[in-house]
Amino acid sequence: MSKKRIETTCVQSGYYPKNGEPRQIPIYQSTTFKYDSSAEMGKLFDLKASGYFYTRLQNPTNDLVAAKLCELEGGTAAMLTSSGQAANFFAIFNVANCGDHVIASSAIYGGTFNLFNVTMKKMGIDFTFVSPDSTEEELDKAFKPNTKAVFGETIANPACTVLDIELFAKVAHKHGVPFIIDNTFATPVNCRPIEWGADIVTHSTTKYLDGHGSSVGGAIIDAGKFDWDSHADKFPGLTTPDDSYHGITYTKAFGKEGAFITKATAQLMRDFGSIQSPQNAYYVNLGIESLHVRMAKHCENGQKVAEFLSKHPKIEHVTYCGLPTDKCYELGKKYLPNGSCGVLSFNVKGTRDDVEKFMGALKIAQIETHVADAKTCCLHPANATHRQLTDEQLLAAGITPTLVRYSCGLENADDLIEDLAQALEKI
Ligand SMILES: *Cc1c(COP(=O)(O)O)cnc(C)c1O
């Protein structure tokens, strides 16, 4: 049989029950695991055998779901984390220490921006934020001798811009560092960044992968392609003995295919404990079983709603890469040929108060600090997540006072459009 197609991987991969075993992934709701002798358990502690001893490090349910995500993204190793925030923190902290520097696209999720710009800066890691539209020369200029990684988002939340993945990966590799990409909004159904050169892929599984707003979670997938040993001086954490783990050298013991995830598990998960609960991993897997079906519908609704709004006299501007007038239309065609996602943003003509009146009149779309699940929702950043900012500060952050972020769920597109139309009549 030829290689499985993405739809079959969504449904079937990761877990292969043997004769008489449960068809659905078992939830290993156990903190610990029993062994016949200390010697056997010792082999696990020395990373000489693989197995489970304590759920803070690894859990079988989580590993089955991580294995499915690994196959979906085309990686060699993967792990789940407690949230998307934990995934991005681990992905960067696994290669960058105090005194190091990282380059990140400025068009990223606000929570990630805060993590990098405030919290990780306090840990002594310096970040340079570059425009997602940077040229190769502009990216080159951002590198320093201590740069350890480049970071971006396939489709930026909430900017809805599409990243030139090939360019960012190429420049990262030219400077001997990995390119880490957050693929939350596109999902592996619509874009597999590893095929375009990315080295590490992260996810907030909270969004489309779960897809039903049930569970906060994250994931990290390693392409297994970055040769840490060729840049050994830059990445001593992976290429020299880890004193906190019996002097193991991750690249020697696990090769470039397994070093990154093994280090992140043995060291970061051990010390920070940001494990996903097995129950949540189970829900994420249920979501992934229908991911390919849902993403097509999210994209269909996103496209129809974007087209409707772009022609509406009370709407100033719509950002959605499926619109031929969008500045990311060509990048979208290249990296997201089957569609991007269900999230779009638009500006209402009028004032902040008009936006509130319009959103208050919506009957199907609900006001939520969330995106990317089955139920359509919307947010007015100027009066919610960014309400402490003045209009001038909002503009500096790339958010206009009348911007609305709208996440198309799985409802009927005509119902969403009629809902928007009646609410726009109220202003
Ligand atoms: C939501 C989100 C995150 C953070 O994920 P949590 O699961 O909420 O911690 C990170 N990146 C992107 C692109 C997101 O949309």
PDBQT file of the ligand as one rigid body, heavy atoms in Angstrom, charges set to zero:
ROOT
HETATM    1  C1  LIG A 501      -3.870  30.135  21.432  1.00  0.00    +0.000 C 
HETATM    2  C2  LIG A 501      -2.534  30.146  20.802  1.00  0.00    +0.000 A 
HETATM    3  C3  LIG A 501      -1.377  29.879  21.544  1.00  0.00    +0.000 A 
HETATM    4  C4  LIG A 501      -1.424  29.613  23.026  1.00  0.00    +0.000 C 
HETATM    5  O1  LIG A 501      -2.028  28.385  23.250  1.00  0.00    +0.000 OA
HETATM    6  P1  LIG A 501      -2.750  27.991  24.647  1.00  0.00    +0.000 P 
HETATM    7  O2  LIG A 501      -3.148  26.581  24.370  1.00  0.00    +0.000 OA
HETATM    8  O3  LIG A 501      -3.882  28.924  24.861  1.00  0.00    +0.000 OA
HETATM    9  O4  LIG A 501      -1.696  28.097  25.703  1.00  0.00    +0.000 OA
HETATM   10  C5  LIG A 501      -0.170  29.867  20.882  1.00  0.00    +0.000 A 
HETATM   11  N1  LIG A 501      -0.087  30.128  19.562  1.00  0.00    +0.000 NA
HETATM   12  C6  LIG A 501      -1.184  30.403  18.822  1.00  0.00    +0.000 A 
HETATM   13  C7  LIG A 501      -1.037  30.673  17.365  1.00  0.00    +0.000 C 
HETATM   14  C8  LIG A 501      -2.435  30.417  19.410  1.00  0.00    +0.000 A 
HETATM   15  O5  LIG A 501      -3.530  30.702  18.671  1.00  0.00    +0.000 OA
ENDROOT
TORSDOF 0
